[in-house]
Amino acid sequence: MRFIVFLLMLSCLAVPARADCVSPAGVESQSVYDFANHRLTYCNGSAWVVVTATAPAGGAGQVQFNGGGAFGASNGLFWDNANRWLGVGTSAPVKELSIAGGGGTEGTPGIFIQDPTTGSDYGGRLYYDDSNGLEVFKLASVNANADGALITLERKSAGNVGINTDAPMATLDVNGYGRFKLNGAAPVACAVSYHGSIALTSAADLCVCTTANAWRKVNTATACAGP
């Protein structure tokens, strides 16, 4: 008897109402497949809503992104699926990662690595520059959005390397000064593969590895004490 009374009491408890859908009958969050029209629907609390697929934005190859709550796409971020190449700033990548447009000086393609502590105008810049016709690859520090210390790798002509210069005129062109270690002994045994190498002794004598397979002071025949 007590059990029956308990069940009656449970039946009298208020049950939270759930909004219903009709044709067919359903409750909120319920999903029903419409076989007649070949589509999936769900009850939103008052009506049946057809589940539709959201079409991607843009055209083939354009990488998708969230453009303010909707799919966005641009030729500035492009995936060549046939070759597995990614283009940044270009819809025609020619290598695994192709970068075109802005990033270096004068609008040249490049990569900017921002200093996380100083701000957006400081960091390092890696870019390709053909503004002077030399076709050079540059690595520069950036201070207040202006290139500072510079390393230049020239592709044209002899493939010169420049340090702190835009236009290297020799195989190694240093716009500044260099520093060499002072050696208390020969850094390597002078042999054919090292002919022309230079080194400093602990006494700051500049020596060269000669074709005689010996280290000699520059412009003299004097043997080097050290190298």
ZAMARGU-4260 file (C-alpha; in steps of 0.2 Angstrom, whole numbers, plus 5000, padded with zeros to 4 digits):
<rodrens>
0) 5000/5000/5000 | 5014/5012/5005 | 5023/5009/4988 | 5007/5013/4979 | 5005/5029/4988
5) 5023/5033/4984 | 5020/5031/4966 | 5005/5042/4966 | 5016/5056/4975 | 5029/5054/4961
10) 5016/5056/4948 | 5010/5073/4956 | 5028/5080/4956 | 5030/5095/4943 | 5040/5089/4928
15) 5049/5102/4918 | 5040/5105/4902 | 5049/5103/4885 | 5044/5112/4870 | 5037/5100/4857
20) 5038/5099/4838 | 5023/5093/4827 | 5022/5084/4811 | 5029/5072/4817 | 5028/5074/4835
25) 5045/5077/4844 | 5054/5085/4858 | 5068/5098/4858 | 5085/5091/4853 | 5077/5075/4845
30) 5083/5071/4827 | 5073/5063/4814 | 5078/5057/4797 | 5066/5062/4783 | 5066/5047/4771
35) 5054/5055/4759 | 5065/5070/4756 | 5082/5061/4760 | 5087/5074/4774 | 5091/5075/4792
40) 5080/5086/4803 | 5081/5091/4822 | 5068/5099/4833 | 5074/5116/4840 | 5060/5117/4852
45) 5046/5123/4841 | 5049/5117/4823 | 5059/5104/4813 | 5075/5111/4806 | 5084/5104/4791
50) 5102/5100/4794 | 5112/5107/4780 | 5130/5106/4775 | 5140/5123/4775 | 5148/5125/4758
55) 5167/5130/4759 | 5171/5148/4754 | 5181/5153/4739 | 5188/5141/4726 | 5198/5125/4724
60) 5214/5125/4734 | 5210/5140/4745 | 5213/5136/4763 | 5198/5139/4774 | 5198/5150/4789
65) 5185/5158/4801 | 5180/5174/4793 | 5170/5182/4807 | 5159/5167/4811 | 5158/5161/4793
70) 5170/5151/4782 | 5183/5162/4773 | 5196/5159/4759 | 5209/5169/4750 | 5221/5166/4736
75) 5234/5172/4749 | 5234/5156/4758 | 5233/5142/4745 | 5236/5123/4745 | 5242/5114/4729
80) 5236/5096/4734 | 5243/5088/4718 | 5261/5093/4723 | 5258/5095/4742 | 5264/5113/4741
85) 5258/5128/4751 | 5257/5146/4745 | 5257/5161/4756 | 5253/5177/4746 | 5252/5167/4730
90) 5239/5155/4722 | 5253/5147/4712 | 5266/5139/4724 | 5282/5132/4715 | 5290/5123/4730
95) 5284/5115/4747 | 5282/5132/4754 | 5281/5147/4743 | 5280/5165/4750 | 5276/5180/4739
100) 5272/5198/4742 | 5277/5209/4757 | 5288/5204/4772 | 5304/5212/4767 | 5309/5229/4762
105) 5302/5238/4747 | 5287/5225/4747 | 5299/5210/4744 | 5293/5192/4749 | 5299/5187/4766
110) 5297/5181/4784 | 5297/5192/4799 | 5301/5185/4816 | 5294/5197/4829 | 5303/5201/4846
115) 5291/5194/4859 | 5296/5207/4872 | 5300/5223/4863 | 5286/5225/4851 | 5280/5223/4833
120) 5293/5234/4825 | 5308/5224/4832 | 5314/5207/4827 | 5322/5198/4812 | 5318/5198/4794
125) 5322/5184/4781 | 5318/5189/4763 | 5323/5189/4745 | 5327/5206/4736 | 5330/5209/4718
130) 5328/5228/4719 | 5346/5232/4714 | 5346/5218/4701 | 5358/5207/4711 | 5345/5194/4716
135) 5350/5192/4734 | 5344/5183/4749 | 5345/5193/4765 | 5344/5190/4784 | 5342/5207/4794
140) 5339/5212/4811 | 5325/5225/4812 | 5325/5240/4824 | 5310/5251/4824 | 5304/5244/4807
145) 5321/5248/4799 | 5334/5235/4793 | 5349/5235/4804 | 5363/5222/4804 | 5363/5213/4788
150) 5369/5197/4780 | 5367/5196/4761 | 5369/5180/4750 | 5370/5185/4732 | 5364/5172/4719
155) 5369/5181/4703 | 5387/5182/4697 | 5399/5173/4708 | 5387/5170/4723 | 5395/5183/4734
160) 5392/5184/4753 | 5390/5201/4761 | 5390/5206/4779 | 5382/5223/4783 | 5381/5227/4765
165) 5367/5226/4752 | 5379/5224/4737 | 5394/5212/4740 | 5408/5215/4728 | 5419/5200/4733
170) 5416/5182/4738 | 5416/5189/4756 | 5413/5207/4758 | 5413/5214/4776 | 5407/5231/4779
175) 5416/5233/4796 | 5429/5223/4804 | 5432/5204/4808 | 5439/5195/4822 | 5449/5179/4822
180) 5454/5167/4837 | 5472/5169/4842 | 5479/5151/4840 | 5493/5144/4851 | 5495/5130/4839
185) 5491/5126/4821 | 5472/5125/4820 | 5474/5111/4806 | 5488/5103/4798 | 5492/5113/4782
190) 5488/5102/4767 | 5481/5104/4750 | 5463/5106/4755 | 5468/5120/4767 | 5479/5130/4755
195) 5475/5149/4756 | 5467/5147/4774 | 5472/5161/4786 | 5474/5161/4805 | 5481/5172/4818
200) 5494/5166/4830 | 5494/5170/4849 | 5506/5184/4845 | 5493/5191/4833 | 5504/5187/4817
205) 5493/5184/4802 | 5498/5167/4794 | 5492/5158/4778 | 5493/5140/4774 | 5504/5140/4758
210) 5507/5128/4744 | 5522/5122/4753 | 5510/5114/4765 | 5517/5125/4779 | 5509/5140/4789
215) 5519/5156/4785 | 5517/5174/4790 | 5509/5184/4776 | 5520/5191/4763 | 5535/5183/4771
220) 5544/5166/4771 | 5545/5167/4790 | 5538/5152/4799 | 5523/5155/4811 | 5525/5152/4829
225) 5508/5144/4833 | 5499/5140/4817
</rodrens>
